[in-house]
Amino acid sequence: MKNSINTYPYDIAAIILAYLRDEVDEEGLCRLNVWLEESDSHKALFARIQDEGMQYEDIQKIAYVERRSVSELLSDLMLQYREQQKSALSEYEKVRK
């Protein structure tokens, strides 16, 4: 599923990863900002990644232990969060009608 800036979850995960590594380019930063403005759940997830000990070094360690890429791990976290927020997404659809 694409969002309004044509960014797949994998793409935004890679952008977040680049941001955490201080390697994000101007286009990536723009896409990140657009993605963040799309919903409060995006902002909450991003804050959680930054503030709850989920810094890049920890993510790398988890990915290493799980034998997965960091991008794959972040993408899965975002998909899990979206799944947890189904009721909020449903409420949004009701409000938008």
C-alpha positions as CSV (number, residue, x, y, z in Angstrom):
1,M,0.0,0.0,0.0
2,K,1.3,3.4,-0.9
3,N,0.8,6.6,1.0
4,S,0.2,10.0,-0.5
5,I,3.8,10.6,-1.3
6,N,4.1,7.3,-3.1
7,T,6.4,5.9,-0.4
8,Y,6.1,2.2,0.5
9,P,6.6,1.2,4.1
10,Y,10.0,-0.2,3.2
11,D,11.0,3.2,1.7
12,I,10.0,5.2,4.8
13,A,11.8,2.6,7.0
14,A,14.9,3.2,5.0
15,I,14.5,7.0,5.3
16,I,14.0,6.7,9.1
17,L,17.1,4.5,9.2
18,A,19.1,7.1,7.3
19,Y,17.7,9.8,9.6
20,L,18.8,7.9,12.7
21,R,22.2,7.4,11.2
22,D,22.4,11.1,10.4
23,E,22.7,10.2,6.7
24,V,19.3,11.4,5.4
25,D,19.5,13.6,2.3
26,E,17.2,16.6,1.6
27,E,14.7,14.5,-0.4
28,G,14.5,11.9,2.3
29,L,14.0,14.6,5.0
30,C,11.2,16.0,2.9
31,R,9.5,12.6,2.5
32,L,9.9,12.0,6.2
33,N,8.3,15.3,7.1
34,V,5.4,14.7,4.7
35,W,4.9,11.2,6.2
36,L,5.0,12.6,9.7
37,E,2.4,15.2,8.8
38,E,0.1,12.5,7.4
39,S,-1.0,11.2,10.8
40,D,-0.6,11.4,14.5
41,S,0.2,7.7,14.6
42,H,3.2,8.3,12.3
43,K,4.4,11.0,14.7
44,A,3.9,8.7,17.7
45,L,5.7,5.9,16.0
46,F,8.6,8.1,15.0
47,A,8.8,9.6,18.5
48,R,8.8,6.1,20.0
49,I,11.6,5.0,17.7
50,Q,13.7,8.0,18.9
51,D,12.7,8.2,22.5
52,E,12.2,4.7,23.9
53,G,15.7,3.4,23.6
54,M,15.1,2.3,20.0
55,Q,18.2,4.1,18.8
56,Y,20.0,2.8,15.7
57,E,22.6,0.9,17.7
58,D,20.0,-1.0,19.5
59,I,18.1,-1.7,16.3
60,Q,21.3,-3.0,14.7
61,K,21.8,-5.4,17.6
62,I,18.2,-6.7,17.4
63,A,18.5,-7.1,13.6
64,Y,21.8,-8.9,14.0
65,V,20.4,-11.3,16.6
66,E,17.2,-11.9,14.4
67,R,19.4,-12.2,11.2
68,R,17.3,-9.5,9.5
69,S,18.1,-6.2,7.9
70,V,17.5,-3.1,9.9
71,S,15.1,-1.8,7.1
72,E,13.1,-5.0,7.3
73,L,12.9,-4.8,11.1
74,L,11.7,-1.1,11.0
75,S,9.2,-1.9,8.3
76,D,7.8,-4.7,10.4
77,L,7.5,-2.5,13.4
78,M,5.6,0.1,11.4
79,L,3.3,-2.6,10.0
80,Q,2.7,-3.9,13.5
81,Y,1.9,-0.4,14.8
82,R,-0.5,0.1,11.9
83,E,-2.2,-3.2,12.8
84,Q,-2.5,-2.1,16.4
85,Q,-4.1,1.1,15.3
86,K,-6.9,-0.4,13.2
87,S,-9.6,1.2,15.4
88,A,-8.1,4.6,14.9
89,L,-7.9,4.1,11.1
90,S,-11.5,2.9,11.1
91,E,-12.5,6.0,13.1
92,Y,-10.6,8.2,10.6
93,E,-12.6,6.6,7.7
94,K,-15.9,7.3,9.5
95,V,-14.9,10.9,10.1
96,R,-13.8,11.5,6.5
97,K,-17.2,10.3,5.1
